[in-house]
Amino acid sequence: MIARAEDLTIGRFRESDLNEVCELVRETIDTSYAAVYPPRVIEFFHQYHERAVVISDAASGHTVVVHSGGKLVATGTRAGTTIRRVFVRADRQRRGIGQMVMAELETAALAAGIERLDLSASLPAKELYLRLGYEVVSEEDYEVSPGQHLEYYEMAKELRR
């Protein structure tokens, strides 16, 4: 295990975490995104974070999982210089867990010699990343299907040792 804080344990992703990670991502998309994105965009997010992508990113990058009481409550991935798939279970959001995941990913990036990270932020996640020092590089609007748009932000941060 990498670190302990209160009842939280953060560690590296293992293949045995795959089902829980996929379930967490799906549930969080359904609960946290449904109020701000239309149905076809929700489907797009589900496809974008499918099992094969989770496995591929974990194999080629740095993926962490956070457990509380034996239950997965958060995950996050760094693939190269890009942060992906930072999700915190809806009932555990706004408690610093996302910040903890990001701190671990940034520390690992610095240890790997990476000095700048980028990410695509959903509408619900933008404020978290701004608080963590990420800056908006561009505002994006992708039409997933006629009349259903995925609005998001490309963001970046220069890391400091």
Secondary structure per residue as TSV (DSSP state, phi and psi in degrees):
chain	resnum	aa	ss	phi	psi
A	1	M	-	360.0	146.0
A	2	I	-	-86.0	-44.8
A	3	A	E	-156.7	161.6
A	4	R	E	-129.8	137.5
A	5	A	E	-145.7	120.8
A	6	E	T	52.3	-123.2
A	7	D	T	-98.6	15.4
A	8	L	E	-102.6	140.3
A	9	T	E	-126.9	126.3
A	10	I	E	-109.6	135.7
A	11	G	E	-151.0	175.9
A	12	R	E	-74.4	145.1
A	13	F	-	-61.9	138.3
A	14	R	-	-123.1	156.3
A	15	E	G	-54.9	-31.3
A	16	S	G	-67.6	-12.9
A	17	D	G	-85.3	-9.9
A	18	L	H	-53.9	-51.8
A	19	N	H	-60.4	-43.6
A	20	E	H	-65.1	-40.0
A	21	V	H	-62.7	-47.3
A	22	C	H	-62.0	-41.1
A	23	E	H	-64.4	-44.7
A	24	L	H	-59.9	-46.5
A	25	V	H	-61.2	-46.8
A	26	R	H	-61.9	-48.7
A	27	E	H	-62.4	-41.4
A	28	T	H	-68.1	-40.2
A	29	I	I	-59.9	-47.8
A	30	D	I	-62.3	-38.9
A	31	T	I	-88.6	-36.8
A	32	S	I	-93.0	-23.4
A	33	Y	I	-101.4	-21.9
A	34	A	T	-59.9	-29.4
A	35	A	T	-77.0	-18.4
A	36	V	T	-118.5	-13.9
A	37	Y	S	-123.8	146.5
A	38	P	-	-72.9	164.6
A	39	P	H	-53.6	-42.2
A	40	R	H	-67.0	-31.9
A	41	V	H	-69.6	-38.1
A	42	I	H	-60.0	-44.7
A	43	E	H	-59.6	-42.3
A	44	F	H	-58.5	-45.4
A	45	F	H	-60.1	-43.5
A	46	H	H	-58.9	-44.9
A	47	Q	H	-67.2	-39.0
A	48	Y	H	-63.3	-30.1
A	49	H	T	-110.8	35.9
A	50	E	-	-71.5	166.3
A	51	R	H	-50.1	-47.2
A	52	A	H	-60.2	-36.1
A	53	V	H	-71.7	-41.5
A	54	V	H	-58.9	-46.5
A	55	I	H	-63.8	-45.8
A	56	S	H	-62.0	-47.3
A	57	D	H	-62.7	-40.6
A	58	A	H	-65.3	-38.1
A	59	A	H	-69.8	-35.3
A	60	S	H	-102.3	-5.5
A	61	G	S	-130.1	-148.0
A	62	H	E	-128.3	108.2
A	63	T	E	-115.0	134.7
A	64	V	E	-117.9	155.0
A	65	V	E	-130.3	146.7
A	66	V	E	-120.2	127.1
A	67	H	E	-114.4	150.1
A	68	S	E	-140.1	121.3
A	69	G	T	57.3	34.0
A	70	G	T	81.1	1.3
A	71	K	E	-111.5	137.4
A	72	L	E	-69.5	126.9
A	73	V	E	-119.5	-13.5
A	74	A	E	-162.8	159.6
A	75	T	E	-153.3	161.4
A	76	G	E	-164.5	152.6
A	77	T	E	-135.4	143.4
A	78	R	E	-118.6	121.7
A	79	A	E	-117.4	107.7
A	80	G	T	65.2	-122.8
A	81	T	T	-100.3	9.7
A	82	T	E	-110.6	129.1
A	83	I	E	-84.7	132.4
A	84	R	E	-136.0	154.9
A	85	R	E	52.5	52.3
A	86	V	E	-92.3	110.5
A	87	F	E	-132.6	137.2
A	88	V	E	-123.9	131.0
A	89	R	-	-49.2	136.6
A	90	A	G	-53.4	-40.3
A	91	D	G	-77.3	-1.6
A	92	R	G	-117.2	5.9
A	93	Q	T	-72.1	158.2
A	94	R	T	65.4	33.3
A	95	R	S	-124.7	11.6
A	96	G	S	89.5	1.0
A	97	I	H	-69.9	-42.4
A	98	G	H	-60.5	-39.6
A	99	Q	H	-63.1	-39.6
A	100	M	H	-64.0	-43.8
A	101	V	H	-61.2	-46.7
A	102	M	H	-64.0	-39.7
A	103	A	H	-61.1	-42.0
A	104	E	H	-64.2	-44.8
A	105	L	H	-65.1	-39.7
A	106	E	H	-67.9	-40.7
A	107	T	H	-62.3	-44.2
A	108	A	H	-65.1	-36.1
A	109	A	H	-64.3	-46.1
A	110	L	H	-60.4	-42.2
A	111	A	H	-62.5	-28.0
A	112	A	T	-89.0	4.7
A	113	G	T	84.8	13.0
A	114	I	-	-90.6	128.9
A	115	E	-	-113.1	-3.3
A	116	R	E	-144.6	130.2
A	117	L	E	-115.9	151.1
A	118	D	E	-129.7	163.3
A	119	L	E	-163.4	162.3
A	120	S	E	-107.4	120.0
A	121	A	E	-103.4	128.9
A	122	S	E	-70.6	167.4
A	123	L	T	-56.8	-45.6
A	124	P	T	-67.5	-24.2
A	125	A	T	-94.6	-12.6
A	126	K	H	-53.0	-47.2
A	127	E	H	-62.4	-38.6
A	128	L	H	-57.4	-49.7
A	129	Y	H	-67.2	-35.2
A	130	L	H	-62.5	-43.2
A	131	R	H	-62.0	-28.6
A	132	L	T	-88.6	5.3
A	133	G	T	95.1	7.1
A	134	Y	-	-79.0	146.1
A	135	E	E	-115.2	144.3
A	136	V	E	-71.2	123.1
A	137	V	E	-91.9	-39.4
A	138	S	E	-159.8	154.3
A	139	E	E	-100.9	131.0
A	140	E	E	-118.7	151.4
A	141	D	E	-141.9	110.3
A	142	Y	E	-113.5	122.2
A	143	E	E	-81.3	107.6
A	144	V	E	-74.5	-40.1
A	145	S	E	-152.9	165.5
A	146	P	T	-50.9	118.6
A	147	G	T	81.6	-1.5
A	148	Q	E	-118.9	111.2
A	149	H	E	-112.0	141.5
A	150	L	E	-99.0	108.3
A	151	E	E	-99.1	134.3
A	152	Y	E	-157.8	176.8
A	153	Y	E	-125.5	132.7
A	154	E	E	-86.1	128.5
A	155	M	E	-132.6	160.6
A	156	A	E	-151.4	160.8
A	157	K	E	-149.1	134.5
A	158	E	E	-84.2	125.5
A	159	L	-	-86.3	146.7
A	160	R	-	-120.6	139.9
A	161	R	-	-77.6	360.0
